[in-house]
């Protein structure tokens, strides 16, 4: 893209739009100083984030619109993103239509109902709820205390014409406005009380019902008192279903995030009058380069860009500081009409509350990934995409991924995880202790050597198994021992794609091993670099591009993350073992069994070091000579 002439970009706040050769808007941004911000896009592409560089390469022109201040720039940016849905902006992917409990107010006899989709005027909304059945359960309880109608207009008209109420009237879950059993003003009072209750104003309603019940009992109106008692019990039961998480006078929105390099799962709890009155969740596709604070900004724009159903609260709790926080607070204050704080809680109940919402986001993210991974058609499509993108001779039904773990060159370990037909094959996972890499502080060269050693050992085991004579692999009749088929060795099958966690260096080291063993024509090699999710293959200087959000990239990312997890787990085990028992290794008479017994009996290596000779000799499994050697070793130290 050609840079605009010097001096033509204004030093003013505004929104800018990058367009492709067809004039389509592919990215929308905002800036307090357009000249300063846009100059960042016209530098060496090597210094830019990979996705930003790709956007600049795709763009043919850039345009901008000047506004009065940063808040107006934010509002204009949001409206342009909604209008054009640019491919390089973060995308909200939410296939859910969340249900709300809605109370109409434009009708003569307002009604309560479950509503989805577009919001209507003259309707009060409460929620959103995670499931429609949660609304129906809540409404079923509340109708005993606030018997407003829930029927459709056609059913209402039918019973009004017949002059007979429906079943809900007879079970006291409707006050019967269709047959004149209640006047309009008392009915509207019921609707007002229902809305107050759903807003969280429960104390006033409970106190009034309690007072009315006692007054009816004093007046010897026992049937009326019994009905009020039942209504009060239903109200208490409904209140117990609303989780109390803050003070009664507090209104909060709490945002929790779980993310990886490609996506972010967002959960928000709506807290009004101290109670959780609704929740919402969605997935963001991270197609643009964002800081953690920039991600918070995009989430706030998605949640509050259009008029929020439950309004803007006094405080919004977020997991980390938003970029340009003052600008976003001013924007929310315009919508609320009073002061709004965007805060990162530091201590107390607010931190616990944020952790709860974040845990919900993590669980939803796990379900989202499992849903994608478990679908057979999705897996088949991903394997086909991999075959085409990496130019493989066949779909990689068996993928092996390798990763290394160490701390400053010590306790080097490797992991091999296997995916067969797109699903993890945990019985095939293997762990490696790296032997050839020294214990000095390691750099990248040590990483390459460790990776090469692990891959060499695995592939050499495959060659040994493959090249074994038939007589050693089977019995005299071509079968296994005692006529049973011999099970193949643990490295008997070659991978159809050998994937390493890393970039060009790791791929080169791995491919060199594959070539040395004569397997270059049989086993394809690739590497997935974590920073930019770029895929490298031998012989190509530029990474292979897989469409962001594609099932193929998701599959590679999942197996890479699993290899990373498996390697780190093994490394923690080795490090923990070396830290706890190494001090006893060079003491004569201390074998593995005796070490474990002593550590268990004493409660750890620290207790062993502090123990007196008498305490050590008190253990029957510890000879006096060994006890004296232990005491002498640590006493001298």
C-alpha positions in Angstrom: 0.0 0.0 0.0 1.3 3.4 -0.9 1.8 5.8 2.0 -0.3 9.0 1.9 1.8 12.2 1.2 3.6 13.7 4.1 1.6 16.2 6.0 -1.8 15.1 4.6 -2.7 13.1 7.7 -4.0 15.4 10.4 -2.8 15.5 14.0 -6.4 15.1 15.3 -8.5 12.4 16.9 -10.6 10.3 14.6 -11.3 6.9 13.0 -9.4 5.4 10.1 -10.4 2.7 7.6 -8.1 0.5 5.5 -9.6 -0.7 2.2 -8.6 -3.4 -0.2 -8.4 -3.2 -4.0 -12.2 -3.6 -4.3 -12.9 -0.8 -1.9 -14.1 -3.1 0.9 -13.2 -1.9 4.4 -10.9 -4.6 5.9 -9.9 -2.8 9.1 -11.2 0.0 11.3 -9.3 1.7 14.0 -9.3 4.9 16.2 -6.7 7.2 17.4 -6.2 10.3 19.5 -3.6 11.5 16.9 -4.3 10.1 13.4 -0.8 11.0 12.0 1.0 9.4 14.9 -1.1 6.2 14.8 -1.1 5.7 11.0 2.7 6.2 10.8 3.1 2.9 12.7 1.6 1.1 9.8 4.2 2.3 7.3 7.4 0.8 8.8 9.4 -2.3 8.0 6.9 -5.2 8.0 9.4 -7.3 10.0 8.9 -5.1 13.0 5.1 -5.5 12.9 2.9 -8.3 14.3 2.2 -10.9 11.6 -1.5 -10.2 11.4 -0.9 -6.4 11.2 1.7 -7.0 8.4 -0.8 -9.1 6.5 -3.5 -6.5 6.8 -1.1 -3.8 5.5 -0.1 -6.0 2.5 -3.8 -6.6 1.7 -4.8 -2.9 1.9 -4.7 -0.6 -1.1 -5.7 2.6 0.6 -6.5 4.2 3.9 -9.1 6.9 4.7 -9.9 8.7 7.9 -12.6 10.8 9.6 -11.8 13.6 12.0 -14.0 14.0 15.2 -13.9 16.3 18.1 -12.4 14.0 20.8 -11.4 10.4 21.7 -14.9 9.4 22.9 -16.4 10.4 19.6 -13.6 8.5 17.8 -14.5 5.4 19.8 -18.2 5.7 19.0 -17.5 6.2 15.3 -15.1 3.2 15.3 -17.8 1.0 16.8 -20.5 2.0 14.4 -18.1 1.5 11.4 -17.1 -2.0 12.6 -20.8 -2.9 13.0 -21.6 -1.6 9.5 -18.7 -3.2 7.6 -17.7 -6.2 9.7 -14.0 -5.8 8.6 -12.1 -9.1 8.3 -9.1 -7.9 10.3 -11.0 -6.6 13.3 -11.9 -8.8 16.3 -15.1 -10.7 15.6 -17.8 -11.7 18.0 -18.9 -15.2 17.3 -22.0 -16.0 19.3 -24.4 -18.6 17.9 -26.7 -18.3 21.0 -29.8 -16.2 21.2 -30.0 -15.7 24.9 -33.5 -15.8 26.4 -34.8 -12.9 28.5 -37.8 -12.7 30.9 -39.8 -9.9 29.3 -42.7 -7.9 30.7 -44.7 -6.0 28.2 -46.0 -2.5 29.1 -47.7 -1.3 25.9 -50.7 -3.7 26.3 -53.7 -2.9 28.4 -53.1 -6.0 30.4 -49.2 -6.5 30.5 -47.9 -10.0 30.4 -44.7 -11.9 31.3 -43.1 -14.1 28.8 -39.8 -15.6 27.5 -38.3 -13.6 24.7 -35.3 -14.0 22.3 -34.0 -12.0 19.4 -34.4 -8.3 18.7 -35.6 -6.1 21.6 -38.9 -4.4 21.3 -40.0 -0.9 22.6 -42.2 -0.6 25.6 -40.9 -3.9 27.0 -38.9 -4.5 30.2 -36.2 -7.1 29.9 -34.6 -9.1 32.7 -31.7 -11.4 32.2 -30.2 -12.7 30.0 -30.4 -16.3 31.3 -28.3 -19.2 30.3 -31.3 -21.4 29.6 -35.0 -20.8 28.9 -35.9 -23.4 31.6 -34.3 -21.2 34.2 -36.7 -18.4 33.3 -39.7 -20.7 33.4 -38.7 -22.0 36.8 -38.3 -18.5 38.2 -41.5 -17.3 36.6 -43.4 -20.3 37.9 -42.4 -19.4 41.4 -43.2 -15.7 41.0 -46.6 -16.2 39.5 -47.8 -17.4 42.9 -46.9 -14.0 44.4 -47.5 -11.8 41.3 -50.2 -13.6 39.3 -49.9 -11.6 36.0 -51.0 -13.2 32.8 -48.6 -15.2 30.6 -50.9 -16.2 27.8 -50.8 -15.0 24.2 -53.1 -12.2 23.0 -55.2 -14.7 20.9 -55.7 -17.0 24.0 -56.6 -13.9 26.1 -59.2 -12.8 23.5 -60.6 -16.3 23.3 -61.2 -16.6 27.1 -62.5 -13.1 27.2 -65.1 -14.0 24.6 -66.0 -17.3 26.3 -66.3 -15.6 29.7 -64.4 -18.5 31.3 -60.8 -18.2 32.7 -58.1 -20.7 31.9 -56.5 -23.3 34.2 -53.8 -20.9 35.4 -56.6 -18.8 37.1 -57.9 -21.9 39.0 -54.4 -22.8 40.3 -53.9 -19.1 41.3 -51.1 -18.4 38.9 -53.2 -15.7 37.0 -55.4 -13.0 38.4 -58.0 -13.5 35.6 -58.0 -10.1 33.9 -59.7 -11.8 30.8 -62.9 -12.3 32.8 -62.8 -9.2 34.9 -61.6 -10.8 38.1 -59.2 -7.9 38.8 -59.4 -4.2 37.9 -56.8 -2.5 35.8 -55.1 -0.5 38.5 -54.5 -3.4 41.0 -53.3 -5.5 38.0 -50.8 -2.9 37.0 -49.7 -2.7 40.7 -48.9 -6.5 40.4 -46.9 -5.9 37.3 -45.0 -3.1 39.0 -44.2 -5.3 42.0 -43.0 -8.1 39.7 -40.6 -5.8 37.9 -39.4 -4.4 41.2 -38.7 -7.9 42.5 -36.8 -8.8 39.3 -34.8 -5.6 39.6 -33.7 -6.8 43.1 -35.9 -4.6 45.3 -37.1 -7.6 47.4 -37.1 -6.2 50.9 -40.0 -3.8 50.4 -42.2 -6.5 48.9 -41.3 -9.1 51.6 -42.1 -6.6 54.3 -45.4 -5.5 52.7 -46.6 -9.2 52.2 -45.6 -10.0 55.8 -47.5 -7.0 57.2 -50.6 -7.8 55.0 -50.6 -11.4 56.2 -50.5 -10.4 59.9 -53.2 -7.8 59.3 -55.5 -10.3 57.7 -54.9 -12.7 60.6 -55.7 -9.9 63.1 -59.0 -9.2 61.2 -59.8 -13.0 61.3 -59.6 -13.2 57.5 -57.8 -16.5 57.7 -58.3 -17.6 54.0 -56.7 -14.3 52.9 -53.9 -14.7 55.4 -53.2 -18.2 54.1 -53.0 -16.9 50.5 -50.6 -14.2 51.6 -48.6 -16.8 53.5 -48.3 -18.9 50.4 -47.3 -15.8 48.4 -44.6 -15.0 51.0 -43.2 -18.5 50.9 -43.0 -18.4 47.1 -41.2 -15.0 47.3 -38.7 -16.4 49.8 -38.1 -19.4 47.6 -37.5 -17.2 44.5 -35.1 -15.0 46.5 -33.1 -18.1 47.5 -32.6 -18.9 43.9 -31.0 -15.5 43.3 -27.3 -15.7 44.3 -26.3 -12.9 46.7 -22.7 -11.8 45.8 -22.5 -8.2 46.8 -24.1 -5.5 49.0 -27.7 -4.9 48.4 -27.2 -1.4 47.0 -24.5 -2.4 44.5 -24.9 -2.7 40.7 -21.9 -4.4 38.9 -21.0 -6.1 35.7 -18.2 -8.6 36.1 -16.3 -9.8 33.0 -14.2 -13.0 33.0 -11.9 -14.1 30.1 -10.3 -17.3 29.1 -8.1 -17.2 25.9 -5.5 -18.6 23.7 -3.7 -17.2 20.7 -6.7 -17.5 18.4 -9.8 -17.0 20.5 -11.2 -15.7 23.7 -14.1 -16.9 25.7 -15.9 -14.1 27.5 -18.5 -14.4 30.3 -20.3 -11.6 32.0 -22.4 -11.7 35.2 -25.0 -9.0 35.6 -25.3 -8.1 39.3 -28.1 -5.8 40.4 -28.9 -4.9 44.0 -26.2 -7.4 45.0 -27.8 -10.4 43.2 -26.8 -12.2 40.0 -29.8 -11.4 37.8 -28.3 -12.6 34.4 -25.3 -13.8 32.5 -24.0 -13.7 29.0 -21.2 -15.4 27.1 -19.6 -15.3 23.7 -16.5 -16.2 21.8 -14.2 -13.6 20.2 -12.1 -14.4 17.2 -8.8 -12.6 17.7 -8.0 -11.7 14.1 -6.1 -8.5 15.0 -3.0 -7.8 17.1 -4.3 -6.8 20.6 -2.7 -6.1 23.9 -4.6 -7.5 26.9 -5.9 -4.0 27.5 -6.9 -3.7 23.9 -8.9 -7.0 24.2 -10.7 -5.5 27.1 -11.6 -2.5 25.0 -13.1 -4.7 22.2 -15.1 -6.6 24.8 -16.5 -3.4 26.3 -17.4 -2.2 22.8 -19.3 -5.4 22.1 -21.1 -5.4 25.4 -22.1 -1.7 25.6 -21.9 -0.5 22.0 -25.7 -0.9 21.6 -28.1 0.0 24.4 -27.6 -2.6 27.1 -30.7 -4.4 28.2 -30.0 -3.9 31.9 -28.3 -0.5 31.5 -24.8 0.5 32.4 -23.9 -0.1 36.1 -21.8 2.0 38.4 -18.8 -0.4 38.2 -17.5 -2.8 35.6 -14.9 -5.3 36.9 -12.4 -6.6 34.5 -9.4 -9.0 34.8 -6.8 -6.5 33.6 -6.5 -2.8 32.9 -8.1 -1.4 29.8 -6.1 0.6 27.4 -7.3 4.3 27.4 -9.4 3.5 30.4 -10.4 7.1 31.0 -11.8 7.3 27.4 -14.0 4.2 27.9 -15.2 5.4 31.3 -16.3 8.7 29.7 -18.0 6.8 27.0 -19.9 4.7 29.5 -20.8 7.7 31.6 -22.5 9.2 28.5 -24.7 6.1 28.3 -25.4 5.9 32.0 -25.7 9.6 32.8 -23.5 9.4 35.8 -20.0 8.3 36.9 -18.8 4.8 35.8 -15.7 3.0 37.0 -13.8 0.3 35.1 -11.8 -1.5 37.8 -9.4 -4.4 38.3 -10.2 -5.8 41.8 -7.2 -6.2 44.0 -8.5 -7.9 47.1 -11.5 -9.2 49.0 -14.8 -10.4 47.8 -14.5 -8.7 44.4 -11.4 -10.8 43.5 -13.3 -13.9 44.5 -16.2 -12.9 42.4 -14.0 -12.2 39.4 -12.4 -15.6 39.8 -15.8 -17.2 39.8 -16.8 -15.5 36.5 -13.3 -16.4 35.0 -13.8 -20.0 36.0 -17.1 -20.0 34.1 -15.3 -18.5 31.1 -12.7 -21.3 31.2 -15.3 -24.0 31.5 -17.2 -22.5 28.5 -14.0 -22.3 26.5 -13.2 -26.0 27.2 -16.7 -26.9 26.1 -16.3 -24.8 23.0 -13.0 -26.5 22.1 -14.3 -30.0 22.9 -17.4 -29.4 20.7 -15.2 -28.5 17.8 -12.8 -31.4 18.4 -15.5 -34.1 18.9 -17.3 -33.7 15.6 -16.3 -36.3 13.0 -17.1 -34.2 10.0 -15.1 -31.3 11.4 -12.1 -33.5 12.1 -12.2 -34.9 8.5 -12.4 -31.4 7.1 -9.4 -30.4 9.2 -7.3 -33.3 8.1 -8.1 -32.6 4.4 -7.2 -29.0 4.9 -3.8 -30.0 6.4 -3.2 -32.4 3.5 -3.8 -29.6 1.0 -2.0 -26.8 2.8 1.2 -28.9 3.6 1.0 -30.8 0.2 1.0 -34.1 2.0 0.7 -37.4 0.0 -2.3 -38.4 2.2 -4.4 -37.1 5.0 -2.3 -37.2 8.2 -4.4 -39.7 10.2 -1.5 -40.1 12.7 0.1 -36.8 13.8 2.9 -36.8 16.4 3.9 -33.6 18.1 7.1 -33.0 20.1 7.9 -30.4 22.7 10.8 -29.8 25.1 10.9 -28.5 28.7 13.8 -27.4 31.0 14.9 -24.6 33.3 18.2 -23.0 32.3 19.4 -26.1 30.6 18.8 -28.5 33.5 16.3 -31.4 33.7 15.8 -31.4 30.0 12.8 -33.6 29.0 10.8 -34.2 25.9 7.2 -35.2 25.2 5.6 -37.0 22.3 1.8 -36.8 22.0 -0.2 -38.5 19.3 -3.4 -37.7 17.5 -5.1 -40.4 15.5 -8.0 -39.5 13.2 -8.1 -36.1 14.8 -8.5 -37.4 18.4 -5.8 -37.7 21.2 -4.5 -41.2 21.5 -3.2 -41.0 25.1 -2.1 -44.6 25.1 0.5 -43.6 22.5 2.0 -40.7 24.5 5.7 -41.0 25.4 8.1 -39.1 27.6 11.8 -38.7 27.1 14.7 -37.9 29.5 17.2 -36.0 27.4 20.8 -37.3 27.9 23.0 -35.6 25.4 22.3 -31.9 26.3 24.7 -30.6 29.0 23.6 -29.1 32.3 25.1 -25.7 31.5 22.8 -22.7 31.0 21.3 -23.6 27.6 20.4 -21.4 24.7 18.5 -22.2 21.4 21.3 -24.5 20.3 20.5 -26.8 23.3 16.8 -26.7 22.4 17.7 -27.8 18.9 20.0 -30.6 20.2 17.5 -31.8 22.7 14.7 -31.9 20.0 17.1 -33.8 17.6 17.9 -36.3 20.3 14.3 -37.1 21.1 13.2 -37.4 17.5 16.3 -39.5 16.7 15.5 -41.9 19.5 11.9 -42.2 18.5 12.6 -42.8 14.8 15.5 -45.1 15.4 13.1 -47.3 17.6 10.7 -47.3 14.6 13.5 -48.4 12.2 14.6 -51.1 14.7 11.1 -52.5 14.9 10.5 -52.3 11.2 13.9 -54.0 10.3 13.7 -56.8 12.8 13.8 -60.2 11.1 10.4 -61.9 10.7 11.6 -64.8 12.8 12.0 -62.5 15.8 8.8 -60.7 15.2 6.6 -63.9 14.9 6.5 -67.5 15.9 7.7 -70.4 13.6 4.3 -70.5 11.9 4.3 -66.8 11.2 2.3 -66.2 14.4 3.3 -64.9 17.8 4.3 -67.0 20.8 1.8 -69.8 21.6 -0.1 -69.1 18.4 -1.1 -65.6 19.4 -0.4 -62.6 17.3 2.5 -60.7 18.7 1.7 -57.1 19.6 3.6 -54.4 17.8 6.2 -52.4 19.6 5.4 -49.0 21.1 7.1 -47.2 18.2 6.0 -49.6 15.5 4.0 -47.0 13.5 5.5 -44.0 11.7 3.7 -40.6 11.9 2.1 -39.3 8.7 2.9 -35.8 10.0 5.7 -35.1 12.5 5.0 -31.7 14.2 7.4 -29.8 16.5 6.6 -26.9 18.8 8.8 -24.2 17.3 9.9 -22.3 14.2 12.5 -22.6 11.6 15.3 -23.7 14.0 13.4 -26.6 15.5 12.1 -27.7 12.1 15.6 -27.7 10.6 17.1 -29.7 13.4 14.3 -32.2 13.2 14.4 -32.5 9.4 18.1 -33.1 9.5 17.6 -36.1 11.8 14.8 -37.4 9.5 17.2 -37.1 6.5 20.1 -38.9 8.4 17.8 -41.8 9.1 16.6 -42.0 5.4 13.0 -41.2 6.2 12.7 -37.8 4.5 10.5 -39.3 1.7 8.3 -41.2 4.2 7.7 -38.8 7.1 6.7 -35.1 6.5 7.9 -32.5 9.0 6.3 -29.2 10.1 6.6 -26.8 13.0 4.0 -24.5 14.7 5.5 -21.4 16.1 3.5 -20.3 19.1 4.0 -16.5 18.9 2.2 -15.9 15.6 0.7 -19.4 15.0 2.8 -19.7 11.9 3.5 -23.1 10.2 7.0 -23.8 8.9 8.0 -26.7 6.7 11.5 -27.7 5.4 12.7 -25.9 2.3 10.4 -22.9 2.6 11.6 -19.5 4.1 8.0 -18.2 4.4 5.4 -19.8 6.7 2.5 -21.8 5.3 -0.7 -19.7 5.7 -3.8 -21.4 7.2 -6.9 -19.4 7.4 -7.4 -18.1 10.9 -10.3 -19.9 12.6 -9.9 -22.9 10.3 -10.4 -26.3 11.7 -6.9 -27.3 10.5 -5.2 -24.6 12.4 -7.3 -25.4 15.5 -6.3 -29.1 15.3 -2.5 -28.2 15.1 -2.9 -25.7 17.9 -4.6 -28.3 20.1 -2.0 -31.0 19.7 0.8 -28.5 20.2 -0.8 -27.3 23.4 -1.2 -30.9 24.6 2.5 -31.6 23.9 3.4 -28.5 25.8 1.3 -29.6 28.8 2.6 -33.1 28.7 6.2 -32.0 28.6 5.8 -29.5 31.5 4.0 -32.1 33.6 6.9 -34.5 33.2 9.4 -31.7 33.9 7.7 -30.7 37.1 7.8 -34.3 38.3 11.6 -34.7 37.6 12.4 -31.3 39.1 10.3 -32.0 42.2 12.0 -35.4 42.6 15.5 -34.0 42.1 14.8 -31.2 44.6 13.5 -33.5 47.3 15.8 -36.6 47.2 19.0 -35.4 45.7 20.5 -34.4 49.1 20.3 -38.1 50.1 21.7 -39.6 46.9 25.4 -39.7 47.9 24.9 -41.2 51.4 26.0 -44.9 51.6 23.2 -47.2 52.5 20.4 -44.9 51.3 18.6 -46.8 48.5 15.4 -45.6 46.8 13.1 -47.6 49.2 14.8 -46.3 52.3 14.8 -42.7 51.0 11.0 -42.8 50.4 10.4 -44.3 53.8 12.5 -41.7 55.6 11.0 -38.8 53.8 7.5 -40.0 54.4 8.2 -40.7 58.1 10.0 -37.3 58.7 7.7 -35.2 56.6 10.2 -34.0 54.0 13.9 -33.3 53.3 13.9 -30.2 55.5 12.9 -32.2 58.6 15.6 -34.8 57.8 18.2 -32.1 57.7 17.1 -30.7 61.0 16.7 -34.1 62.8 19.0 -35.1 65.7 20.9 -38.4 65.7 18.5 -39.8 68.2 15.5 -38.9 66.0 17.1 -40.6 63.0 18.1 -43.7 65.0 14.5 -44.0 66.3 13.4 -45.4 62.8 13.7 -49.2 62.8 14.3 -49.3 59.0 17.4 -47.0 59.4 20.6 -48.7 60.6 22.7 -46.7 63.1 25.6 -46.3 60.6 23.3 -44.8 58.0 21.7 -42.5 60.6 25.1 -41.3 61.7 26.1 -40.7 58.0 23.0 -38.6 57.5 23.6 -36.6 60.6 27.2 -36.1 59.8 26.5 -34.9 56.2 24.0 -32.3 57.2 25.7 -31.3 60.4 28.9 -30.6 58.5 27.0 -28.7 55.9 
